[in-house]
């Protein structure tokens, strides 16, 4: 379910079919285990570079939200997370539900000299932690 905010029963066969579909959808791309978000990703991340200047990405244990400008943001429930070995660094993938679809965001995390994340598809843009997790 998508939230927008202002501010900082059937037959046995159809039920079985729906259950199999859910297993196929969640078991394949998302690990199916409901893995938690790694603690190093939790918090609010802000970008200072175009086109994301002034935008934030907030990652909590159960939700992820993206600021959309002018004080609005979209919040989505997290399905699970995974870490993929990419050689020199790890790629963190957070899967979240947007309506009936499961979508994902892929991030590289760099702990030093200050914590930051980079989107896999926009690696040149640094997102610095502006607020730790609660």
C-alpha positions as CSV (number, residue, x, y, z in Angstrom):
1,X,0.0,0.0,0.0
2,X,1.4,3.4,-1.0
3,X,1.0,6.3,1.4
4,X,1.5,9.9,0.5
5,X,2.2,12.3,3.3
6,X,2.7,15.9,3.7
7,X,5.6,16.9,6.1
8,X,9.2,15.9,7.3
9,X,-12.4,-16.1,0.0
10,X,-12.8,-18.5,-2.9
11,X,-12.6,-22.1,-3.8
12,X,-9.9,-24.4,-2.6
13,X,-8.3,-24.5,-6.1
14,X,-8.3,-20.8,-6.4
15,X,-6.8,-20.4,-2.9
16,X,-4.1,-23.0,-3.7
17,X,-3.4,-21.3,-7.0
18,X,-3.0,-17.9,-5.3
19,X,-0.7,-19.5,-2.7
20,X,1.5,-21.0,-5.4
21,X,1.6,-17.7,-7.2
22,X,2.7,-16.0,-4.1
23,X,5.4,-18.5,-3.5
24,X,6.6,-18.1,-7.1
25,X,6.7,-14.3,-6.9
26,X,8.3,-14.0,-3.5
27,X,10.5,-17.1,-3.5
28,X,12.4,-16.3,-6.6
29,X,13.6,-12.8,-6.7
30,X,13.3,-11.9,-3.1
31,X,14.8,-14.8,-1.2
32,X,11.4,-15.6,0.3
33,X,12.9,-15.6,3.8
34,X,11.8,-12.1,4.8
35,X,15.4,-11.2,5.5
36,X,15.7,-8.0,7.5
37,X,17.2,-4.8,6.3
38,X,20.9,-4.7,7.4
39,X,21.3,-2.2,10.2
40,X,23.9,-0.2,8.4
41,X,21.3,0.9,5.9
42,X,18.8,2.2,8.5
43,X,18.3,5.9,8.7
44,X,17.6,8.9,6.5
45,X,19.9,9.6,3.6
46,X,20.1,12.9,1.8
47,X,21.5,13.9,-1.6
48,X,23.2,17.2,-2.4
49,X,23.7,16.6,-6.1
50,X,21.4,17.2,-9.0
51,X,18.8,15.8,-9.8
52,X,18.3,14.6,-6.2
53,X,19.4,17.8,-4.4
54,X,17.4,18.2,-1.2
55,X,15.7,14.8,-1.6
56,X,15.8,12.1,1.0
57,X,15.7,8.3,1.1
58,X,14.5,6.9,4.5
59,X,15.0,3.2,5.3
60,X,13.4,1.8,8.4
61,X,13.1,-1.9,9.5
62,X,9.7,-2.2,7.9
63,X,9.3,0.7,5.4
64,X,11.2,2.6,2.8
65,X,10.2,6.1,1.7
66,X,11.3,8.5,-1.0
67,X,10.8,12.2,-0.8
68,X,9.2,13.6,-3.9
69,X,9.9,17.3,-3.3
70,X,7.8,20.1,-1.7
71,X,7.4,18.2,1.6
72,X,5.8,15.1,0.2
73,X,7.0,11.5,0.1
74,X,5.9,8.0,-0.8
75,X,6.2,5.2,1.7
76,X,6.2,1.5,0.9
77,X,6.3,-1.7,3.1
78,X,9.6,-3.6,2.8
79,X,9.3,-7.3,1.8
80,X,12.9,-8.2,2.5
81,X,16.5,-7.4,1.8
82,X,19.6,-9.2,0.5
83,X,23.3,-8.6,0.2
84,X,25.0,-9.6,-3.1
85,X,28.8,-9.9,-3.2
86,X,30.2,-7.7,-6.0
87,X,33.8,-8.3,-5.4
88,X,35.3,-5.1,-4.0
89,X,32.0,-4.1,-2.4
90,X,28.6,-5.5,-1.5
91,X,25.4,-4.6,-3.3
92,X,22.4,-4.2,-0.9
93,X,19.0,-4.9,-2.5
94,X,15.9,-3.8,-0.7
95,X,12.6,-5.3,-2.0
96,X,9.4,-3.4,-1.3
97,X,5.8,-3.6,-2.2
98,X,4.2,-1.0,-4.5
99,X,0.6,-1.9,-4.8
100,X,0.5,-5.5,-6.2
101,X,4.1,-5.4,-7.4
102,X,7.4,-6.1,-5.6
103,X,10.0,-3.5,-6.7
104,X,13.6,-3.1,-5.5
105,X,16.3,-0.5,-5.0
106,X,19.9,-1.5,-5.2
107,X,22.5,0.4,-3.1
108,X,26.2,0.3,-2.5
109,X,27.1,1.2,1.1
110,X,30.4,2.8,2.0
111,X,31.1,3.2,5.8
112,X,34.3,5.3,5.6
113,X,35.2,8.1,6.0
114,X,31.5,8.9,6.6
115,X,28.6,6.6,5.9
116,X,27.0,7.0,2.5
117,X,25.1,5.0,0.0
118,X,25.1,5.2,-3.8
119,X,22.2,3.9,-6.0
120,X,23.5,1.2,-8.3
121,X,22.1,3.0,-11.4
122,X,23.3,6.4,-10.3
123,X,26.6,5.6,-8.6
124,X,28.1,9.0,-9.1
125,X,25.5,10.5,-6.7
126,X,26.4,10.3,-3.0
127,X,23.6,10.0,-0.4
128,X,24.9,10.9,3.1
129,X,23.3,9.8,6.3
130,X,21.4,12.9,7.7
131,X,19.7,11.1,10.5
132,X,20.5,7.7,12.1
133,X,17.8,5.2,12.6
134,X,15.5,5.6,15.7
